[in-house]
Amino acid sequence: MLEELLTKEEGKTLEFKENTKSLQKIVQTIVAFANTAGGTLVIGIKDKTKDVIGLANVSEEEERVLLRECPEFCVNKS
């Protein structure tokens, strides 16, 4: 599946991100996908070259994003 995605260009339903450092951009992408036709976000791919670089520690990144950082975007602030 990854090989097939790498043959495609980024667009309304496909986005490549090199890492999870810019959580704001990841959240914006997910919201855009949710508000339209859906899409696929692939993390660990260099944006311009599509080189596969992966993530050093997937479990640690997942925990950081989902448990520590994501809740600040998901809280109702009204």
Secondary structure, DSSP 8 states (H G I E B T S, - for coil): -HHHHHTS--BTTEEEES-SS-HHHHHHHHHHHHTTT--EEEESB-TTT--B---S-HHHHHHIIIIIIHHHHHS---
